[in-house]
Amino acid sequence: MVSWRGSLLHYETLVCSHPKEFKVLHQTLNTTLLHITWVILHSYIF
């Protein structure tokens, strides 16, 4: 669990040093995840 917290802290440090780039990356990841979830849900429903 120490490595998980360490990597999270490292990620937060990166976000603080490059806020604009990470905001775009984060939005892209969220959109992609939403799209994948949507596709999976639809393939199960229909």
N, CA, C and O of each residue as an XYZ file, in Angstrom:
184
protein
N       0.812     -1.206      0.000
C       0.000      0.000      0.000
C       0.855      1.271      0.000
O       0.398      2.343     -0.397
N       2.104      1.131      0.452
C       3.007      2.287      0.484
C       3.303      2.779     -0.940
O       3.343      3.983     -1.191
N       3.508      1.836     -1.865
C       3.815      2.196     -3.242
C       2.623      2.900     -3.911
O       2.803      3.821     -4.707
N       1.394      2.448     -3.570
C       0.187      3.068     -4.135
C       0.080      4.519     -3.695
O      -0.197      5.407     -4.502
N       0.304      4.752     -2.394
C       0.240      6.119     -1.875
C       1.374      6.978     -2.419
O       1.203      8.172     -2.661
N       2.526      6.359     -2.607
C       3.671      7.067     -3.162
C       3.432      7.514     -4.594
O       3.772      8.633     -4.977
N       2.834      6.608     -5.388
C       2.548      6.938     -6.782
C       1.456      8.001     -6.879
O       1.485      8.844     -7.776
N       0.495      7.962     -5.959
C      -0.564      8.961     -5.935
C       0.002     10.340     -5.613
O      -0.386     11.344     -6.210
N       0.929     10.366     -4.657
C       1.591     11.612     -4.278
C       2.424     12.143     -5.449
O       2.450     13.347     -5.704
N       3.096     11.243     -6.149
C       3.890     11.599     -7.321
C       2.994     12.181     -8.411
O       3.352     13.164     -9.060
N       1.827     11.566     -8.606
C       0.854     12.032     -9.595
C       0.362     13.438     -9.246
O       0.266     14.300    -10.119
N       0.052     13.664     -7.962
C      -0.411     14.970     -7.521
C       0.659     16.038     -7.715
O       0.349     17.178     -8.060
N       1.912     15.670     -7.494
C       3.033     16.595     -7.712
C       3.129     16.965     -9.185
O       3.345     18.129     -9.521
N       2.965     15.966    -10.076
C       2.991     16.211    -11.515
C       1.840     17.116    -11.939
O       2.021     18.018    -12.758
N       0.655     16.872    -11.379
C      -0.526     17.678    -11.701
C      -0.298     19.137    -11.294
O      -0.668     20.059    -12.021
N       0.317     19.333    -10.118
C       0.582     20.688     -9.628
C       1.596     21.415    -10.508
O       1.497     22.626    -10.702
N       2.572     20.675    -11.041
C       3.600     21.306    -11.864
C       3.159     21.509    -13.319
O       3.698     22.373    -14.010
N       2.177     20.717    -13.792
C       1.658     20.865    -15.158
C       0.130     20.825    -15.140
O      -0.454     19.881    -15.673
N      -0.536     21.819    -14.545
C      -1.991     21.752    -14.397
C      -2.763     21.742    -15.714
O      -3.744     21.010    -15.847
N      -2.333     22.544    -16.689
C      -3.074     22.627    -17.956
C      -3.054     21.317    -18.718
O      -4.094     20.842    -19.174
N      -1.859     20.724    -18.859
C      -1.718     19.470    -19.599
C      -2.526     18.355    -18.952
O      -3.187     17.571    -19.633
N      -2.463     18.298    -17.612
C      -3.162     17.219    -16.918
C      -4.672     17.404    -16.930
O      -5.422     16.428    -16.882
N      -5.123     18.665    -16.995
C      -6.561     18.911    -17.075
C      -7.099     18.340    -18.380
O      -8.151     17.701    -18.396
N      -6.382     18.570    -19.467
C      -6.762     18.048    -20.784
C      -6.715     16.523    -20.783
O      -7.638     15.859    -21.255
N      -5.611     15.974    -20.237
C      -5.439     14.525    -20.178
C      -6.539     13.882    -19.357
O      -7.089     12.848    -19.735
N      -6.857     14.509    -18.218
C      -7.894     13.989    -17.334
C      -9.255     13.999    -18.012
O     -10.012     13.035    -17.901
N      -9.571     15.080    -18.713
C     -10.841     15.181    -19.430
C     -10.928     14.132    -20.532
O     -11.979     13.528    -20.745
N      -9.813     13.921    -21.230
C      -9.760     12.913    -22.291
C      -9.989     11.521    -21.717
O     -10.748     10.728    -22.276
N      -9.324     11.225    -20.592
C      -9.479      9.922    -19.940
C     -10.921      9.717    -19.483
O     -11.485      8.639    -19.676
N     -11.520     10.742    -18.878
C     -12.893     10.646    -18.410
C     -13.854     10.397    -19.561
O     -14.752      9.562    -19.453
N     -13.669     11.123    -20.673
C     -14.518     10.958    -21.845
C     -14.384      9.553    -22.420
O     -15.376      8.923    -22.786
N     -13.144      9.070    -22.494
C     -12.884      7.730    -23.018
C     -13.527      6.669    -22.130
O     -14.156      5.735    -22.628
N     -13.369      6.816    -20.812
C     -13.952      5.860    -19.864
C     -15.470      5.857    -19.956
O     -16.097      4.798    -19.923
N     -16.061      7.047    -20.074
C     -17.510      7.146    -20.216
C     -17.969      6.451    -21.488
O     -18.964      5.728    -21.486
N     -17.241      6.674    -22.568
C     -17.583      6.072    -23.859
C     -17.500      4.555    -23.798
O     -18.393      3.860    -24.282
N     -16.419      4.039    -23.199
C     -16.240      2.589    -23.060
C     -17.353      1.986    -22.206
O     -17.915      0.946    -22.550
N     -17.671      2.649    -21.083
C     -18.740      2.179    -20.207
C     -20.069      2.149    -20.946
O     -20.841      1.199    -20.817
N     -20.329      3.204    -21.725
C     -21.553      3.320    -22.508
C     -21.670      2.171    -23.515
O     -22.724      1.548    -23.646
N     -20.574      1.905    -24.218
C     -20.546      0.827    -25.214
C     -20.779     -0.524    -24.550
O     -21.546     -1.344    -25.056
N     -20.118     -0.759    -23.413
C     -20.276     -2.026    -22.685
C     -21.721     -2.200    -22.220
O     -22.308     -3.270    -22.374
N     -22.281     -1.139    -21.652
C     -23.665     -1.192    -21.181
C     -24.624     -1.499    -22.320
O     -25.528     -2.320    -22.168
N     -24.434     -0.851    -23.452
C     -25.312     -1.067    -24.596
C     -25.175     -2.461    -25.176
O     -26.156     -3.048    -25.632
N     -23.948     -2.999    -25.161
C     -23.754     -4.349    -25.688
C     -24.408     -5.395    -24.781
O     -24.789     -6.471    -25.243
N     -24.537     -5.075    -23.484
C     -25.214     -5.995    -22.574
C     -26.729     -5.868    -22.672
O     -27.449     -6.863    -22.589
N     -27.215     -4.632    -22.851
C     -28.662     -4.394    -22.881
C     -29.273     -4.897    -24.190
O     -30.307     -5.565    -24.181
N     -28.622     -4.568    -25.326
C     -29.206     -4.932    -26.623
C     -28.550     -6.174    -27.207
O     -28.923     -6.615    -28.294
